[in-house]
Amino acid sequence: MLILAELLTNSYNKIGREQFYGGLMKKMNWLDWVAFILVIVGALNWGLVGFFSWDLVAAIFGDMSTASRVIYDLVGLGAVYMIIASMAKSE
């Protein structure tokens, strides 16, 4: 793992940020960023559920409360948006 991190760091330093990421971060609009953040939040929450049987969203907003359901809905919509956007950008 350390070797991989060093390899990525060296590659990043040699070719620069723009080429390393292939310009991906520069091409993201505000909706892409919102969807990306929502999917990261959902992934981290599922990681907590899987590893520790602890639901962060439910702990903050209540078990299946209206607020937690809205968060779950937004995460799901963000994932659907990212799937559609990635298919559209790959064409």
C-alpha positions in Angstrom: 0.0 0.0 0.0 2.9 2.4 0.8 4.5 1.6 -2.5 1.3 2.4 -4.3 1.0 5.7 -2.5 4.6 6.6 -3.3 4.1 5.7 -7.0 1.0 7.9 -7.2 2.7 10.7 -5.5 5.7 10.5 -7.8 3.5 10.4 -10.8 1.5 13.3 -9.6 4.7 15.4 -9.0 6.2 14.5 -12.4 3.3 15.2 -14.7 1.3 17.8 -12.7 -2.2 17.9 -11.4 -4.0 18.6 -14.7 -2.6 15.6 -16.5 -2.7 13.3 -13.5 -6.4 13.6 -13.1 -7.0 13.8 -16.8 -8.7 17.2 -16.3 -11.7 15.4 -14.6 -11.9 17.7 -11.6 -11.9 20.7 -13.8 -14.8 19.4 -15.9 -17.1 18.9 -12.9 -19.9 21.4 -12.6 -21.7 22.2 -9.3 -24.3 19.4 -9.8 -21.5 16.9 -10.3 -19.9 18.0 -7.1 -23.1 17.8 -5.1 -23.8 14.3 -6.4 -20.2 13.3 -5.7 -20.4 14.5 -2.1 -23.7 12.8 -1.6 -22.4 9.5 -2.9 -19.3 9.8 -0.7 -21.5 10.4 2.4 -23.7 7.4 1.5 -20.6 5.2 0.9 -19.1 6.2 4.3 -22.4 5.6 6.0 -22.7 2.1 4.4 -19.1 1.4 5.5 -20.0 2.3 9.1 -23.1 0.0 8.9 -21.1 -2.8 7.4 -18.1 -2.6 9.7 -19.6 -1.4 13.0 -23.4 -2.0 12.6 -23.8 1.8 13.2 -25.9 4.0 11.0 -24.6 7.6 11.2 -27.5 9.2 9.4 -30.0 7.4 11.8 -27.9 8.4 14.8 -28.0 12.1 13.7 -31.5 12.4 12.3 -33.4 9.5 14.0 -34.2 6.1 12.8 -36.2 6.4 9.5 -37.3 9.9 10.5 -38.4 12.3 7.7 -35.0 14.0 7.7 -33.1 10.7 7.5 -35.3 9.5 4.7 -34.6 12.7 2.8 -30.9 12.2 3.2 -31.2 8.6 2.0 -33.3 9.8 -1.0 -30.7 12.5 -1.9 -27.9 10.0 -1.7 -29.8 7.6 -4.0 -30.6 10.4 -6.5 -26.9 11.5 -6.4 -25.9 7.9 -7.3 -28.4 7.8 -10.2 -27.2 11.1 -11.5 -23.6 10.0 -11.3 -24.4 6.8 -13.3 -26.2 8.8 -16.0 -23.6 11.5 -16.1 -20.7 9.1 -16.4 -22.4 7.2 -19.2 -23.1 10.5 -21.0 -19.5 11.7 -20.6 -18.0 8.5 -21.8 -19.7 8.8 -25.2 
